[in-house]
Amino acid sequence: MKFLIHINTDSELIGYEAIALTLTLATFDHDIQIELGEKVLVLLNNPKSRLYGMIQSLALYDLPKAYHDFQVVDALDKVIQLSLQSGSLALDDYDSKLYFQ
């Protein structure tokens, strides 16, 4: 099954739960794509947040880079930038869309 997980929150708990679900689904061979909204920038700019570390582990689970449409991506740490790609997604390509806000 193909899942799109859209995360647009500045809450560390909600962001953590979204990424934890992503990694769990990936463990069971589901196709997962993460899309990040603007509010996540608060967490990605904080090296002490769980989301900061978890987003860097996408490659360990053979997950694609997270999509974003941030205007200030250059302000993020280089290690975070390596886990992201800009652009938008075709929502029709996914069987299920989960939104965390």
C-alpha positions in Angstrom: 0.0 0.0 0.0 1.2 3.5 -0.8 1.0 6.1 2.0 1.5 9.8 1.9 2.3 11.2 5.4 1.9 15.0 5.5 3.4 16.6 8.6 2.6 20.2 9.3 3.1 20.8 13.0 5.4 22.6 15.4 4.5 20.0 18.1 7.4 17.7 18.8 5.1 14.9 20.1 2.9 15.0 16.9 6.0 15.1 14.7 7.6 12.2 16.5 4.4 10.1 16.3 4.2 10.8 12.5 7.8 9.8 11.9 7.5 6.7 14.2 4.4 5.6 12.2 6.4 6.2 9.0 9.3 4.0 10.1 6.9 1.3 11.4 5.0 1.1 8.1 8.3 1.0 6.2 9.4 -1.9 8.3 6.4 -3.9 6.9 7.3 -3.0 3.2 4.8 -0.3 2.6 5.7 2.5 0.2 5.8 5.7 2.2 6.4 9.3 1.2 6.7 12.1 3.7 5.6 15.7 2.9 6.6 18.5 5.3 4.7 21.7 5.8 6.0 25.1 6.9 5.3 24.6 10.7 7.9 21.7 10.8 10.7 24.2 10.3 10.6 25.0 14.0 11.5 21.4 14.8 14.0 21.0 11.9 15.9 24.1 13.2 16.3 22.6 16.6 19.1 20.0 16.8 17.7 18.8 20.2 14.3 17.9 18.8 13.5 14.3 18.0 12.2 15.1 14.6 15.6 16.6 13.7 17.3 13.3 14.3 14.5 11.1 13.0 14.3 12.8 9.6 18.0 12.0 9.1 17.2 8.3 9.4 14.9 8.0 6.4 17.7 6.5 4.3 18.3 3.8 6.9 14.8 2.6 6.2 15.2 2.9 2.4 12.7 5.7 2.4 12.8 8.6 -0.2 13.7 12.1 0.9 10.9 14.1 2.4 9.2 16.6 0.1 8.9 20.2 1.2 8.0 23.6 -0.2 10.1 25.7 2.2 11.3 29.0 1.1 14.2 29.1 3.6 15.7 25.6 3.1 19.2 27.1 2.9 18.9 28.2 6.5 18.6 24.5 7.6 21.7 22.5 8.6 23.3 20.6 5.8 22.5 17.2 7.3 18.8 18.1 7.3 19.0 19.4 3.7 20.4 16.0 2.6 17.1 14.4 3.8 14.8 16.8 1.9 13.8 17.5 -1.7 11.7 20.3 -2.9 8.6 19.9 -5.0 5.1 18.8 -4.8 3.4 15.4 -5.1 0.5 14.0 -7.1 -2.0 13.1 -4.4 -3.7 10.6 -6.7 -0.6 8.4 -6.6 -1.3 7.3 -3.0 -3.8 4.8 -1.6 -3.9 6.5 1.8 -3.1 10.1 2.9 -2.4 10.7 6.6 -2.3 14.3 7.9 -0.5 15.3 11.2 -1.1 18.9 12.2 
